[in-house]
Amino acid sequence: MKKNKQITLFIQFVLFVVSAILLFIGLFEKAFFSIGEISWALTLLVMAYNNHFYFKRKFFTILYIVGAIVLILAAMGIGL
């Protein structure tokens, strides 16, 4: 179980770095912004997984999932 936790935390870190880079590039090149939103949504889903199974913070799990859904909808061009 400990090795799986390390892997998911590493994936969360890598996705965070990739998302930050894509969103920064997206400020100058709009084509990268929606890719950055999808990457950020994946980061939030991994964070929700880590919270649910390892850190046991259920309220934040719900917030992360809702945030990921909002980002995916925004990337698709669907407003709320």
N, CA, C and O atoms as a Maestro MAE file, in Angstrom:
{
 s_m_m2io_version
 :::
 2.0.0
}

f_m_ct {
 s_m_title
 :::
 protein
 m_atom[320] {
  # First column is atom index #
  i_m_mmod_type
  r_m_x_coord
  r_m_y_coord
  r_m_z_coord
  i_m_residue_number
  s_m_chain_name
  s_m_pdb_residue_name
  s_m_pdb_atom_name
  i_m_atomic_number
  :::
  1 25 0.822 -1.192 0.000 1 A "MET " " N  " 7
  2 3 0.000 0.000 0.000 1 A "MET " " CA " 6
  3 2 0.864 1.252 0.000 1 A "MET " " C  " 6
  4 15 0.506 2.250 -0.626 1 A "MET " " O  " 8
  5 25 1.982 1.214 0.685 2 A "LYS " " N  " 7
  6 3 2.836 2.390 0.773 2 A "LYS " " CA " 6
  7 2 3.424 2.754 -0.595 2 A "LYS " " C  " 6
  8 15 3.546 3.933 -0.926 2 A "LYS " " O  " 8
  9 25 3.787 1.739 -1.387 3 A "LYS " " N  " 7
  10 3 4.365 2.004 -2.703 3 A "LYS " " CA " 6
  11 2 3.329 2.659 -3.619 3 A "LYS " " C  " 6
  12 15 3.663 3.560 -4.389 3 A "LYS " " O  " 8
  13 25 2.078 2.209 -3.538 4 A "ASN " " N  " 7
  14 3 1.024 2.813 -4.346 4 A "ASN " " CA " 6
  15 2 0.828 4.275 -3.962 4 A "ASN " " C  " 6
  16 15 0.582 5.113 -4.830 4 A "ASN " " O  " 8
  17 25 0.932 4.593 -2.674 5 A "LYS " " N  " 7
  18 3 0.801 5.978 -2.225 5 A "LYS " " CA " 6
  19 2 1.919 6.837 -2.798 5 A "LYS " " C  " 6
  20 15 1.680 7.967 -3.223 5 A "LYS " " O  " 8
  21 25 3.130 6.308 -2.811 6 A "GLN " " N  " 7
  22 3 4.252 7.060 -3.364 6 A "GLN " " CA " 6
  23 2 4.066 7.303 -4.861 6 A "GLN " " C  " 6
  24 15 4.393 8.376 -5.367 6 A "GLN " " O  " 8
  25 25 3.543 6.306 -5.560 7 A "ILE " " N  " 7
  26 3 3.344 6.443 -7.004 7 A "ILE " " CA " 6
  27 2 2.290 7.500 -7.295 7 A "ILE " " C  " 6
  28 15 2.486 8.347 -8.167 7 A "ILE " " O  " 8
  29 25 1.169 7.461 -6.570 8 A "THR " " N  " 7
  30 3 0.111 8.438 -6.850 8 A "THR " " CA " 6
  31 2 0.529 9.846 -6.438 8 A "THR " " C  " 6
  32 15 0.134 10.816 -7.085 8 A "THR " " O  " 8
  33 25 1.311 9.974 -5.388 9 A "LEU " " N  " 7
  34 3 1.809 11.304 -5.015 9 A "LEU " " CA " 6
  35 2 2.796 11.825 -6.056 9 A "LEU " " C  " 6
  36 15 2.823 13.021 -6.348 9 A "LEU " " O  " 8
  37 25 3.607 10.926 -6.616 10 A "PHE " " N  " 7
  38 3 4.536 11.322 -7.679 10 A "PHE " " CA " 6
  39 2 3.764 11.745 -8.925 10 A "PHE " " C  " 6
  40 15 4.105 12.744 -9.558 10 A "PHE " " O  " 8
  41 25 2.717 10.982 -9.281 11 A "ILE " " N  " 7
  42 3 1.888 11.345 -10.430 11 A "ILE " " CA " 6
  43 2 1.231 12.698 -10.203 11 A "ILE " " C  " 6
  44 15 1.146 13.515 -11.120 11 A "ILE " " O  " 8
  45 25 0.765 12.936 -8.974 12 A "GLN " " N  " 7
  46 3 0.161 14.229 -8.643 12 A "GLN " " CA " 6
  47 2 1.167 15.360 -8.818 12 A "GLN " " C  " 6
  48 15 0.823 16.412 -9.357 12 A "GLN " " O  " 8
  49 25 2.387 15.162 -8.376 13 A "PHE " " N  " 7
  50 3 3.423 16.187 -8.523 13 A "PHE " " CA " 6
  51 2 3.745 16.455 -9.984 13 A "PHE " " C  " 6
  52 15 3.848 17.610 -10.396 13 A "PHE " " O  " 8
  53 25 3.904 15.394 -10.771 14 A "VAL " " N  " 7
  54 3 4.232 15.552 -12.191 14 A "VAL " " CA " 6
  55 2 3.093 16.269 -12.924 14 A "VAL " " C  " 6
  56 15 3.339 17.166 -13.730 14 A "VAL " " O  " 8
  57 25 1.857 15.875 -12.646 15 A "LEU " " N  " 7
  58 3 0.726 16.541 -13.283 15 A "LEU " " CA " 6
  59 2 0.635 18.008 -12.874 15 A "LEU " " C  " 6
  60 15 0.275 18.861 -13.685 15 A "LEU " " O  " 8
  61 25 0.963 18.298 -11.618 16 A "PHE " " N  " 7
  62 3 0.946 19.687 -11.162 16 A "PHE " " CA " 6
  63 2 1.967 20.523 -11.930 16 A "PHE " " C  " 6
  64 15 1.662 21.633 -12.367 16 A "PHE " " O  " 8
  65 25 3.164 19.999 -12.092 17 A "VAL " " N  " 7
  66 3 4.211 20.740 -12.807 17 A "VAL " " CA " 6
  67 2 3.822 20.929 -14.275 17 A "VAL " " C  " 6
  68 15 3.962 22.025 -14.820 17 A "VAL " " O  " 8
  69 25 3.338 19.869 -14.909 18 A "VAL " " N  " 7
  70 3 2.926 19.958 -16.312 18 A "VAL " " CA " 6
  71 2 1.778 20.949 -16.466 18 A "VAL " " C  " 6
  72 15 1.765 21.748 -17.403 18 A "VAL " " O  " 8
  73 25 0.813 20.899 -15.548 19 A "SER " " N  " 7
  74 3 -0.327 21.820 -15.610 19 A "SER " " CA " 6
  75 2 0.108 23.267 -15.447 19 A "SER " " C  " 6
  76 15 -0.364 24.149 -16.164 19 A "SER " " O  " 8
  77 25 1.003 23.508 -14.509 20 A "ALA " " N  " 7
  78 3 1.483 24.874 -14.292 20 A "ALA " " CA " 6
  79 2 2.208 25.396 -15.530 20 A "ALA " " C  " 6
  80 15 2.021 26.549 -15.917 20 A "ALA " " O  " 8
  81 25 3.026 24.564 -16.146 21 A "ILE " " N  " 7
  82 3 3.743 24.973 -17.355 21 A "ILE " " CA " 6
  83 2 2.767 25.241 -18.501 21 A "ILE " " C  " 6
  84 15 2.889 26.246 -19.202 21 A "ILE " " O  " 8
  85 25 1.792 24.336 -18.692 22 A "LEU " " N  " 7
  86 3 0.827 24.525 -19.777 22 A "LEU " " CA " 6
  87 2 -0.045 25.755 -19.569 22 A "LEU " " C  " 6
  88 15 -0.347 26.471 -20.524 22 A "LEU " " O  " 8
  89 25 -0.449 26.002 -18.337 23 A "LEU " " N  " 7
  90 3 -1.264 27.188 -18.084 23 A "LEU " " CA " 6
  91 2 -0.450 28.469 -18.252 23 A "LEU " " C  " 6
  92 15 -0.982 29.486 -18.697 23 A "LEU " " O  " 8
  93 25 0.822 28.428 -17.904 24 A "PHE " " N  " 7
  94 3 1.680 29.595 -18.119 24 A "PHE " " CA " 6
  95 2 1.864 29.856 -19.610 24 A "PHE " " C  " 6
  96 15 1.780 30.999 -20.058 24 A "PHE " " O  " 8
  97 25 2.115 28.801 -20.375 25 A "ILE " " N  " 7
  98 3 2.235 28.946 -21.826 25 A "ILE " " CA " 6
  99 2 0.901 29.399 -22.412 25 A "ILE " " C  " 6
  100 15 0.863 30.170 -23.371 25 A "ILE " " O  " 8
  101 25 -0.199 28.911 -21.821 26 A "GLY " " N  " 7
  102 3 -1.534 29.279 -22.290 26 A "GLY " " CA " 6
  103 2 -1.851 30.748 -22.156 26 A "GLY " " C  " 6
  104 15 -2.741 31.254 -22.840 26 A "GLY " " O  " 8
  105 25 -1.137 31.447 -21.282 27 A "LEU " " N  " 7
  106 3 -1.345 32.885 -21.167 27 A "LEU " " CA " 6
  107 2 -0.911 33.613 -22.435 27 A "LEU " " C  " 6
  108 15 -1.440 34.676 -22.761 27 A "LEU " " O  " 8
  109 25 0.048 33.040 -23.141 28 A "PHE " " N  " 7
  110 3 0.575 33.667 -24.345 28 A "PHE " " CA " 6
  111 2 0.054 33.012 -25.628 28 A "PHE " " C  " 6
  112 15 -0.107 33.680 -26.649 28 A "PHE " " O  " 8
  113 25 -0.205 31.726 -25.572 29 A "GLU " " N  " 7
  114 3 -0.694 30.973 -26.732 29 A "GLU " " CA " 6
  115 2 -1.994 30.282 -26.326 29 A "GLU " " C  " 6
  116 15 -1.967 29.307 -25.575 29 A "GLU " " O  " 8
  117 25 -3.117 30.771 -26.809 30 A "LYS " " N  " 7
  118 3 -4.438 30.322 -26.348 30 A "LYS " " CA " 6
  119 2 -4.709 28.848 -26.616 30 A "LYS " " C  " 6
  120 15 -5.537 28.253 -25.927 30 A "LYS " " O  " 8
  121 25 -4.056 28.249 -27.573 31 A "ALA " " N  " 7
  122 3 -4.288 26.841 -27.875 31 A "ALA " " CA " 6
  123 2 -3.865 25.944 -26.710 31 A "ALA " " C  " 6
  124 15 -4.429 24.865 -26.527 31 A "ALA " " O  " 8
  125 25 -2.897 26.370 -25.935 32 A "PHE " " N  " 7
  126 3 -2.416 25.570 -24.823 32 A "PHE " " CA " 6
  127 2 -3.282 25.720 -23.574 32 A "PHE " " C  " 6
  128 15 -3.172 24.920 -22.645 32 A "PHE " " O  " 8
  129 25 -4.139 26.734 -23.545 33 A "PHE " " N  " 7
  130 3 -4.911 26.998 -22.338 33 A "PHE " " CA " 6
  131 2 -5.915 25.882 -22.053 33 A "PHE " " C  " 6
  132 15 -6.043 25.449 -20.907 33 A "PHE " " O  " 8
  133 25 -6.628 25.410 -23.076 34 A "SER " " N  " 7
  134 3 -7.598 24.336 -22.854 34 A "SER " " CA " 6
  135 2 -6.894 23.020 -22.534 34 A "SER " " C  " 6
  136 15 -7.413 22.214 -21.762 34 A "SER " " O  " 8
  137 25 -5.728 22.795 -23.114 35 A "ILE " " N  " 7
  138 3 -4.942 21.609 -22.766 35 A "ILE " " CA " 6
  139 2 -4.506 21.697 -21.305 35 A "ILE " " C  " 6
  140 15 -4.520 20.700 -20.584 35 A "ILE " " O  " 8
  141 25 -4.120 22.892 -20.880 36 A "GLY " " N  " 7
  142 3 -3.754 23.107 -19.482 36 A "GLY " " CA " 6
  143 2 -4.923 22.886 -18.540 36 A "GLY " " C  " 6
  144 15 -4.748 22.368 -17.437 36 A "GLY " " O  " 8
  145 25 -6.134 23.283 -18.976 37 A "GLU " " N  " 7
  146 3 -7.323 23.043 -18.150 37 A "GLU " " CA " 6
  147 2 -7.599 21.556 -17.983 37 A "GLU " " C  " 6
  148 15 -7.933 21.103 -16.888 37 A "GLU " " O  " 8
  149 25 -7.462 20.804 -19.053 38 A "ILE " " N  " 7
  150 3 -7.669 19.355 -18.967 38 A "ILE " " CA " 6
  151 2 -6.602 18.722 -18.078 38 A "ILE " " C  " 6
  152 15 -6.900 17.840 -17.272 38 A "ILE " " O  " 8
  153 25 -5.371 19.170 -18.226 39 A "SER " " N  " 7
  154 3 -4.290 18.664 -17.382 39 A "SER " " CA " 6
  155 2 -4.546 19.002 -15.915 39 A "SER " " C  " 6
  156 15 -4.305 18.179 -15.032 39 A "SER " " O  " 8
  157 25 -5.029 20.202 -15.661 40 A "TRP " " N  " 7
  158 3 -5.346 20.607 -14.287 40 A "TRP " " CA " 6
  159 2 -6.501 19.772 -13.740 40 A "TRP " " C  " 6
  160 15 -6.501 19.420 -12.560 40 A "TRP " " O  " 8
  161 25 -7.489 19.449 -14.584 41 A "ALA " " N  " 7
  162 3 -8.604 18.594 -14.170 41 A "ALA " " CA " 6
  163 2 -8.105 17.203 -13.792 41 A "ALA " " C  " 6
  164 15 -8.559 16.631 -12.801 41 A "ALA " " O  " 8
  165 25 -7.176 16.654 -14.571 42 A "LEU " " N  " 7
  166 3 -6.585 15.356 -14.222 42 A "LEU " " CA " 6
  167 2 -5.835 15.436 -12.900 42 A "LEU " " C  " 6
  168 15 -5.879 14.503 -12.099 42 A "LEU " " O  " 8
  169 25 -5.152 16.541 -12.674 43 A "THR " " N  " 7
  170 3 -4.458 16.745 -11.405 43 A "THR " " CA " 6
  171 2 -5.446 16.740 -10.249 43 A "THR " " C  " 6
  172 15 -5.198 16.121 -9.215 43 A "THR " " O  " 8
  173 25 -6.569 17.432 -10.426 44 A "LEU " " N  " 7
  174 3 -7.577 17.466 -9.369 44 A "LEU " " CA " 6
  175 2 -8.184 16.085 -9.116 44 A "LEU " " C  " 6
  176 15 -8.486 15.744 -7.973 44 A "LEU " " O  " 8
  177 25 -8.363 15.294 -10.168 45 A "LEU " " N  " 7
  178 3 -8.889 13.942 -9.981 45 A "LEU " " CA " 6
  179 2 -7.902 13.055 -9.219 45 A "LEU " " C  " 6
  180 15 -8.308 12.256 -8.375 45 A "LEU " " O  " 8
  181 25 -6.616 13.195 -9.512 46 A "VAL " " N  " 7
  182 3 -5.604 12.435 -8.765 46 A "VAL " " CA " 6
  183 2 -5.558 12.912 -7.313 46 A "VAL " " C  " 6
  184 15 -5.397 12.107 -6.396 46 A "VAL " " O  " 8
  185 25 -5.699 14.217 -7.108 47 A "MET " " N  " 7
  186 3 -5.735 14.746 -5.750 47 A "MET " " CA " 6
  187 2 -6.958 14.221 -4.995 47 A "MET " " C  " 6
  188 15 -6.867 13.922 -3.805 47 A "MET " " O  " 8
  189 25 -8.095 14.107 -5.672 48 A "ALA " " N  " 7
  190 3 -9.295 13.547 -5.044 48 A "ALA " " CA " 6
  191 2 -9.069 12.089 -4.656 48 A "ALA " " C  " 6
  192 15 -9.479 11.657 -3.579 48 A "ALA " " O  " 8
  193 25 -8.419 11.337 -5.534 49 A "TYR " " N  " 7
  194 3 -8.098 9.938 -5.236 49 A "TYR " " CA " 6
  195 2 -7.193 9.842 -4.011 49 A "TYR " " C  " 6
  196 15 -7.439 9.037 -3.113 49 A "TYR " " O  " 8
  197 25 -6.155 10.656 -3.978 50 A "ASN " " N  " 7
  198 3 -5.231 10.623 -2.841 50 A "ASN " " CA " 6
  199 2 -5.941 11.016 -1.549 50 A "ASN " " C  " 6
  200 15 -5.718 10.398 -0.509 50 A "ASN " " O  " 8
  201 25 -6.783 12.027 -1.606 51 A "ASN " " N  " 7
  202 3 -7.515 12.443 -0.413 51 A "ASN " " CA " 6
  203 2 -8.454 11.352 0.070 51 A "ASN " " C  " 6
  204 15 -8.548 11.100 1.272 51 A "ASN " " O  " 8
  205 25 -9.142 10.709 -0.846 52 A "HIS " " N  " 7
  206 3 -10.128 9.707 -0.453 52 A "HIS " " CA " 6
  207 2 -9.475 8.463 0.160 52 A "HIS " " C  " 6
  208 15 -9.948 7.952 1.175 52 A "HIS " " O  " 8
  209 25 -8.408 7.983 -0.444 53 A "PHE " " N  " 7
  210 3 -7.832 6.717 0.003 53 A "PHE " " CA " 6
  211 2 -6.710 6.857 1.025 53 A "PHE " " C  " 6
  212 15 -6.491 5.934 1.811 53 A "PHE " " O  " 8
  213 25 -5.999 7.967 1.042 54 A "TYR " " N  " 7
  214 3 -4.832 8.066 1.914 54 A "TYR " " CA " 6
  215 2 -4.973 9.096 3.021 54 A "TYR " " C  " 6
  216 15 -4.546 8.845 4.148 54 A "TYR " " O  " 8
  217 25 -5.559 10.245 2.728 55 A "PHE " " N  " 7
  218 3 -5.599 11.312 3.719 55 A "PHE " " CA " 6
  219 2 -6.939 11.410 4.431 55 A "PHE " " C  " 6
  220 15 -7.055 12.108 5.438 55 A "PHE " " O  " 8
  221 25 -7.963 10.710 3.914 56 A "LYS " " N  " 7
  222 3 -9.281 10.602 4.541 56 A "LYS " " CA " 6
  223 2 -9.956 11.953 4.773 56 A "LYS " " C  " 6
  224 15 -10.671 12.124 5.760 56 A "LYS " " O  " 8
  225 25 -9.736 12.909 3.878 57 A "ARG " " N  " 7
  226 3 -10.419 14.207 3.952 57 A "ARG " " CA " 6
  227 2 -11.534 14.195 2.910 57 A "ARG " " C  " 6
  228 15 -11.343 14.628 1.774 57 A "ARG " " O  " 8
  229 25 -12.689 13.698 3.310 58 A "LYS " " N  " 7
  230 3 -13.786 13.466 2.374 58 A "LYS " " CA " 6
  231 2 -14.324 14.758 1.762 58 A "LYS " " C  " 6
  232 15 -14.687 14.770 0.586 58 A "LYS " " O  " 8
  233 25 -14.383 15.848 2.535 59 A "PHE " " N  " 7
  234 3 -14.932 17.095 2.010 59 A "PHE " " CA " 6
  235 2 -14.072 17.622 0.860 59 A "PHE " " C  " 6
  236 15 -14.605 18.099 -0.141 59 A "PHE " " O  " 8
  237 25 -12.759 17.540 0.994 60 A "PHE " " N  " 7
  238 3 -11.884 18.006 -0.070 60 A "PHE " " CA " 6
  239 2 -11.970 17.110 -1.302 60 A "PHE " " C  " 6
  240 15 -11.773 17.574 -2.425 60 A "PHE " " O  " 8
  241 25 -12.264 15.831 -1.093 61 A "THR " " N  " 7
  242 3 -12.438 14.926 -2.224 61 A "THR " " CA " 6
  243 2 -13.580 15.415 -3.104 61 A "THR " " C  " 6
  244 15 -13.458 15.445 -4.328 61 A "THR " " O  " 8
  245 25 -14.675 15.793 -2.488 62 A "ILE " " N  " 7
  246 3 -15.833 16.283 -3.240 62 A "ILE " " CA " 6
  247 2 -15.487 17.586 -3.961 62 A "ILE " " C  " 6
  248 15 -15.850 17.772 -5.123 62 A "ILE " " O  " 8
  249 25 -14.784 18.484 -3.271 63 A "LEU " " N  " 7
  250 3 -14.400 19.748 -3.904 63 A "LEU " " CA " 6
  251 2 -13.501 19.522 -5.110 63 A "LEU " " C  " 6
  252 15 -13.677 20.167 -6.143 63 A "LEU " " O  " 8
  253 25 -12.544 18.620 -4.990 64 A "TYR " " N  " 7
  254 3 -11.635 18.343 -6.097 64 A "TYR " " CA " 6
  255 2 -12.377 17.740 -7.291 64 A "TYR " " C  " 6
  256 15 -12.082 18.082 -8.436 64 A "TYR " " O  " 8
  257 25 -13.329 16.852 -7.037 65 A "ILE " " N  " 7
  258 3 -14.087 16.245 -8.129 65 A "ILE " " CA " 6
  259 2 -14.958 17.288 -8.819 65 A "ILE " " C  " 6
  260 15 -15.034 17.317 -10.048 65 A "ILE " " O  " 8
  261 25 -15.612 18.141 -8.041 66 A "VAL " " N  " 7
  262 3 -16.434 19.206 -8.630 66 A "VAL " " CA " 6
  263 2 -15.557 20.169 -9.437 66 A "VAL " " C  " 6
  264 15 -15.934 20.580 -10.534 66 A "VAL " " O  " 8
  265 25 -14.399 20.525 -8.900 67 A "GLY " " N  " 7
  266 3 -13.474 21.392 -9.622 67 A "GLY " " CA " 6
  267 2 -13.011 20.775 -10.931 67 A "GLY " " C  " 6
  268 15 -12.898 21.469 -11.941 67 A "GLY " " O  " 8
  269 25 -12.742 19.469 -10.919 68 A "ALA " " N  " 7
  270 3 -12.322 18.791 -12.144 68 A "ALA " " CA " 6
  271 2 -13.432 18.800 -13.178 68 A "ALA " " C  " 6
  272 15 -13.173 19.005 -14.364 68 A "ALA " " O  " 8
  273 25 -14.661 18.579 -12.748 69 A "ILE " " N  " 7
  274 3 -15.796 18.598 -13.685 69 A "ILE " " CA " 6
  275 2 -15.969 19.989 -14.285 69 A "ILE " " C  " 6
  276 15 -16.210 20.122 -15.485 69 A "ILE " " O  " 8
  277 25 -15.849 21.010 -13.467 70 A "VAL " " N  " 7
  278 3 -15.975 22.390 -13.958 70 A "VAL " " CA " 6
  279 2 -14.874 22.693 -14.970 70 A "VAL " " C  " 6
  280 15 -15.141 23.304 -16.005 70 A "VAL " " O  " 8
  281 25 -13.645 22.275 -14.686 71 A "LEU " " N  " 7
  282 3 -12.546 22.524 -15.628 71 A "LEU " " CA " 6
  283 2 -12.728 21.769 -16.944 71 A "LEU " " C  " 6
  284 15 -12.423 22.298 -18.014 71 A "LEU " " O  " 8
  285 25 -13.218 20.549 -16.865 72 A "ILE " " N  " 7
  286 3 -13.448 19.782 -18.093 72 A "ILE " " CA " 6
  287 2 -14.537 20.450 -18.930 72 A "ILE " " C  " 6
  288 15 -14.410 20.561 -20.150 72 A "ILE " " O  " 8
  289 25 -15.610 20.895 -18.270 73 A "LEU " " N  " 7
  290 3 -16.663 21.603 -18.998 73 A "LEU " " CA " 6
  291 2 -16.156 22.904 -19.599 73 A "LEU " " C  " 6
  292 15 -16.518 23.250 -20.723 73 A "LEU " " O  " 8
  293 25 -15.318 23.629 -18.861 74 A "ALA " " N  " 7
  294 3 -14.759 24.877 -19.378 74 A "ALA " " CA " 6
  295 2 -13.847 24.601 -20.570 74 A "ALA " " C  " 6
  296 15 -13.845 25.367 -21.534 74 A "ALA " " O  " 8
  297 25 -13.082 23.531 -20.518 75 A "ALA " " N  " 7
  298 3 -12.195 23.198 -21.630 75 A "ALA " " CA " 6
  299 2 -12.985 22.819 -22.877 75 A "ALA " " C  " 6
  300 15 -12.539 23.048 -24.001 75 A "ALA " " O  " 8
  301 25 -14.169 22.235 -22.666 76 A "MET " " N  " 7
  302 3 -15.018 21.860 -23.790 76 A "MET " " CA " 6
  303 2 -15.821 23.038 -24.306 76 A "MET " " C  " 6
  304 15 -16.467 22.937 -25.349 76 A "MET " " O  " 8
  305 25 -15.791 24.161 -23.587 77 A "GLY " " N  " 7
  306 3 -16.513 25.342 -24.025 77 A "GLY " " CA " 6
  307 2 -17.946 25.392 -23.545 77 A "GLY " " C  " 6
  308 15 -18.750 26.170 -24.059 77 A "GLY " " O  " 8
  309 25 -18.276 24.564 -22.557 78 A "ILE " " N  " 7
  310 3 -19.631 24.531 -22.011 78 A "ILE " " CA " 6
  311 2 -19.631 25.337 -20.715 78 A "ILE " " C  " 6
  312 15 -18.950 24.977 -19.756 78 A "ILE " " O  " 8
  313 25 -20.387 26.416 -20.689 79 A "GLY " " N  " 7
  314 3 -20.454 27.252 -19.492 79 A "GLY " " CA " 6
  315 2 -21.461 26.714 -18.493 79 A "GLY " " C  " 6
  316 15 -22.330 25.916 -18.845 79 A "GLY " " O  " 8
  317 25 -21.346 27.146 -17.257 80 A "LEU " " N  " 7
  318 3 -22.306 26.704 -16.229 80 A "LEU " " CA " 6
  319 2 -23.405 27.711 -16.058 80 A "LEU " " C  " 6
  320 15 -24.303 27.512 -15.239 80 A "LEU " " O  " 8
  :::
 }
 m_bond[319] {
  # First column is bond index #
  i_m_from
  i_m_to
  i_m_order
  :::
  1 1 2 1
  2 2 3 1
  3 3 4 2
  4 3 5 1
  5 5 6 1
  6 6 7 1
  7 7 8 2
  8 7 9 1
  9 9 10 1
  10 10 11 1
  11 11 12 2
  12 11 13 1
  13 13 14 1
  14 14 15 1
  15 15 16 2
  16 15 17 1
  17 17 18 1
  18 18 19 1
  19 19 20 2
  20 19 21 1
  21 21 22 1
  22 22 23 1
  23 23 24 2
  24 23 25 1
  25 25 26 1
  26 26 27 1
  27 27 28 2
  28 27 29 1
  29 29 30 1
  30 30 31 1
  31 31 32 2
  32 31 33 1
  33 33 34 1
  34 34 35 1
  35 35 36 2
  36 35 37 1
  37 37 38 1
  38 38 39 1
  39 39 40 2
  40 39 41 1
  41 41 42 1
  42 42 43 1
  43 43 44 2
  44 43 45 1
  45 45 46 1
  46 46 47 1
  47 47 48 2
  48 47 49 1
  49 49 50 1
  50 50 51 1
  51 51 52 2
  52 51 53 1
  53 53 54 1
  54 54 55 1
  55 55 56 2
  56 55 57 1
  57 57 58 1
  58 58 59 1
  59 59 60 2
  60 59 61 1
  61 61 62 1
  62 62 63 1
  63 63 64 2
  64 63 65 1
  65 65 66 1
  66 66 67 1
  67 67 68 2
  68 67 69 1
  69 69 70 1
  70 70 71 1
  71 71 72 2
  72 71 73 1
  73 73 74 1
  74 74 75 1
  75 75 76 2
  76 75 77 1
  77 77 78 1
  78 78 79 1
  79 79 80 2
  80 79 81 1
  81 81 82 1
  82 82 83 1
  83 83 84 2
  84 83 85 1
  85 85 86 1
  86 86 87 1
  87 87 88 2
  88 87 89 1
  89 89 90 1
  90 90 91 1
  91 91 92 2
  92 91 93 1
  93 93 94 1
  94 94 95 1
  95 95 96 2
  96 95 97 1
  97 97 98 1
  98 98 99 1
  99 99 100 2
  100 99 101 1
  101 101 102 1
  102 102 103 1
  103 103 104 2
  104 103 105 1
  105 105 106 1
  106 106 107 1
  107 107 108 2
  108 107 109 1
  109 109 110 1
  110 110 111 1
  111 111 112 2
  112 111 113 1
  113 113 114 1
  114 114 115 1
  115 115 116 2
  116 115 117 1
  117 117 118 1
  118 118 119 1
  119 119 120 2
  120 119 121 1
  121 121 122 1
  122 122 123 1
  123 123 124 2
  124 123 125 1
  125 125 126 1
  126 126 127 1
  127 127 128 2
  128 127 129 1
  129 129 130 1
  130 130 131 1
  131 131 132 2
  132 131 133 1
  133 133 134 1
  134 134 135 1
  135 135 136 2
  136 135 137 1
  137 137 138 1
  138 138 139 1
  139 139 140 2
  140 139 141 1
  141 141 142 1
  142 142 143 1
  143 143 144 2
  144 143 145 1
  145 145 146 1
  146 146 147 1
  147 147 148 2
  148 147 149 1
  149 149 150 1
  150 150 151 1
  151 151 152 2
  152 151 153 1
  153 153 154 1
  154 154 155 1
  155 155 156 2
  156 155 157 1
  157 157 158 1
  158 158 159 1
  159 159 160 2
  160 159 161 1
  161 161 162 1
  162 162 163 1
  163 163 164 2
  164 163 165 1
  165 165 166 1
  166 166 167 1
  167 167 168 2
  168 167 169 1
  169 169 170 1
  170 170 171 1
  171 171 172 2
  172 171 173 1
  173 173 174 1
  174 174 175 1
  175 175 176 2
  176 175 177 1
  177 177 178 1
  178 178 179 1
  179 179 180 2
  180 179 181 1
  181 181 182 1
  182 182 183 1
  183 183 184 2
  184 183 185 1
  185 185 186 1
  186 186 187 1
  187 187 188 2
  188 187 189 1
  189 189 190 1
  190 190 191 1
  191 191 192 2
  192 191 193 1
  193 193 194 1
  194 194 195 1
  195 195 196 2
  196 195 197 1
  197 197 198 1
  198 198 199 1
  199 199 200 2
  200 199 201 1
  201 201 202 1
  202 202 203 1
  203 203 204 2
  204 203 205 1
  205 205 206 1
  206 206 207 1
  207 207 208 2
  208 207 209 1
  209 209 210 1
  210 210 211 1
  211 211 212 2
  212 211 213 1
  213 213 214 1
  214 214 215 1
  215 215 216 2
  216 215 217 1
  217 217 218 1
  218 218 219 1
  219 219 220 2
  220 219 221 1
  221 221 222 1
  222 222 223 1
  223 223 224 2
  224 223 225 1
  225 225 226 1
  226 226 227 1
  227 227 228 2
  228 227 229 1
  229 229 230 1
  230 230 231 1
  231 231 232 2
  232 231 233 1
  233 233 234 1
  234 234 235 1
  235 235 236 2
  236 235 237 1
  237 237 238 1
  238 238 239 1
  239 239 240 2
  240 239 241 1
  241 241 242 1
  242 242 243 1
  243 243 244 2
  244 243 245 1
  245 245 246 1
  246 246 247 1
  247 247 248 2
  248 247 249 1
  249 249 250 1
  250 250 251 1
  251 251 252 2
  252 251 253 1
  253 253 254 1
  254 254 255 1
  255 255 256 2
  256 255 257 1
  257 257 258 1
  258 258 259 1
  259 259 260 2
  260 259 261 1
  261 261 262 1
  262 262 263 1
  263 263 264 2
  264 263 265 1
  265 265 266 1
  266 266 267 1
  267 267 268 2
  268 267 269 1
  269 269 270 1
  270 270 271 1
  271 271 272 2
  272 271 273 1
  273 273 274 1
  274 274 275 1
  275 275 276 2
  276 275 277 1
  277 277 278 1
  278 278 279 1
  279 279 280 2
  280 279 281 1
  281 281 282 1
  282 282 283 1
  283 283 284 2
  284 283 285 1
  285 285 286 1
  286 286 287 1
  287 287 288 2
  288 287 289 1
  289 289 290 1
  290 290 291 1
  291 291 292 2
  292 291 293 1
  293 293 294 1
  294 294 295 1
  295 295 296 2
  296 295 297 1
  297 297 298 1
  298 298 299 1
  299 299 300 2
  300 299 301 1
  301 301 302 1
  302 302 303 1
  303 303 304 2
  304 303 305 1
  305 305 306 1
  306 306 307 1
  307 307 308 2
  308 307 309 1
  309 309 310 1
  310 310 311 1
  311 311 312 2
  312 311 313 1
  313 313 314 1
  314 314 315 1
  315 315 316 2
  316 315 317 1
  317 317 318 1
  318 318 319 1
  319 319 320 2
  :::
 }
}
